[in-house]
């Protein structure tokens, strides 16, 4: 008797169709059917027993394909085992032909039917040679993508082998094969360390080591639909890679397996991503030492970081914001202090740090866009982000706002994973908000995103919202957030909660005034609108405002259409939309335009634009790619020819001014006093103070007779002495 073992995972319709084809084309007297149910959610037991009462049903957890086959084999009463995938349809006499071959021919290990398409023609891959490191390099890697017809790959996949009569193969397809039960037990069955994939290659190897040969019998045919079970999993690539590594480690050693795995995981997409990264890095460091902006507020951060290192004290807040009664968080001060400690207070190092972090953000936006949508979205987002003029300017600017896009992307990813059902991501989303707040107060608008999703999830009783109130998750979330906000919390406890009370009161005042007084900038948006348009122009296409606005409008309309169409990725679009709208609303609510509000918008705007360009490429193909390439090329040309937006004074100009001051003062004690536009701000001269300190001739804090007056004009830096 033949025991047919079927591992169920997926749609029961496939399973039933498979069993029907067995019963239609086989004699019931010579076989039994054993179904091992690995599907933890969709149990077909009742329907199965009703439709097929002769079938033996074994309920199981998802223990993996090999382990499921071993379990079925234990209950098998037949002399022969026929392992069969549920997404198959047998032809007439398939089982008979396999049995006749294996029972009459000596020294046979496993025999498999020919895998065919619905039209009866053989499938592309019906078996293979044993995977070896050399064969894997030419058949399973990027090399095969570029050179699909190389000799080694053709031999590995048996492409030139005649398939009109039985032929020996190293590895038979695991889709369906017959083997003597005694022989199966002799080799120990399937190695259960394989959860899925490569288990048939391992079994074939074990059979060959025992001196048996494996065959494919073309007279026996089955249709294999393929992917019926694996489509349900989003971790299939990880499982495949794990099994592949285990196979090569088992048969070829750890280090060959390790090096091979690193090589095999390298995809053509990584080449494009690598080129984009290198381009992005070049654009962020090219001529940086001469074109970096170095304003007074940067100097303020630098002085604060310097004092932290020299005094060995950890500041609890950063510099004051545009509202002098509010401090920024201290995280940027911490980063600068650490860099100064390592690199001897070099003022250029923070700029190189933000430049590298900006380039690293390319990888992050690729991963996040790929997670939310598809790989092509990731590459398009990375390309646009890498070459965006405004983003490049931000990354070349050693300032507390520069890291914001990086952490905003982390926030987007966490919110997406949370709302997709993985409730443990609520904690890192909340923690990331604390980190963002400690870089720039304006990012507090993103708390609204978290609140909206939480409110919706609770109202609709979504598990991902309800489960965050479980003791463990809630505790981790609260403690994590407290830890991310620790400096501000400690500062508030020591000083009577000025940050919390003042910031909260300020937000309440803004909202109340907008609603009650109807005086919000929502009703008089022209100054802010003009500001945002100029920023978007620089973000996408600074050469022409009209083209930039056209891209924005089309992208946004198409984006809203994608939400309206209720596609399967709808939550991805909603997350991006809210991350875009809440910071935008905060700008209008505040009624004042500030550059600090802009970086948090970078990821969402770029991702929204990438959705449009992906659609353009999909429908127009080459023309769409050319359009994207032309925009990127023109942006690069604009940047390189215009010295990266540096129309004002750069770092070198201020460094030269510091040298002039040292020449004027020599060994004298002196006071440094700002004059002209901008001198009313406390930080006006702090950039010069830092440079002068590092050069060893700081201005005095005492009242000195000798005064140096410095002003910045369109004609340059003017220095006077009295």
Buried (B, 14 or more C-beta within 10 A) or exposed (E): EBBBBBBBBBBBEBBBBBBBBBBEBBEEEEBBBBBBBBBEEEBBBEEBEEEBEEBBBBEBEBBBBBBBBBBBBEEBEBEBBBBBBBBBBBBEBBBBBBBBBBEEEEEBBBBBBBBBEEEEEBBEEBBBBBBBBEBBBBBBBBBBEEEEEBEBBBBBBBEEBEBEEBBEBBBBBBBBBBBBBEBBBEBEBBBBBBBBBBBBBBBBBBBBEEEBBBBBBBBBBBBBBBEBBBEBBEEBEEBBBBBBBBBBBBBBEEEBBEEBBEBBBEEEBEEBBEEBBEBBBEBBBBEBBEBBBBBBBBBBBBBBBBBBBEEEEEBBBBBBBBEEEBBBBBBBBBBBBBBBBEBEBEBBBBBBBBBBBBBBBBBBBBBBBBBBBEEBBBBBBBBBBBBBBBBBBBBBBBBBBBBBBBBBBBBBBBBBBBBBEEBBBBBBBBBBBBBBBBBBBBBBBBBBBBEBBBEEBEEEEBEBBEBBEEEEBBEBBEEBBEEBBEBBBEBBEEEEBBBBEBBEEBBEEBEEBBEEEEEBBEEEBEEBBEBBBBBBBBBBBBEEBEBBBEBBEBBBEBBEEBBEEEEEBEBBBBBBBBBBBBBBEBBBBBBEBBBBBBBBBBBBBBBBBBBBBBBBBEEEEEEBBEBBEEBBEBBBEBBEEEEBBBEEBBBBBBBBBBBBBBEBBEEEBBBBBBBEEBBEBEBBBBBBBBBBBBEEBBBEEEEBEBBBBBBBEEEEBEBEEE
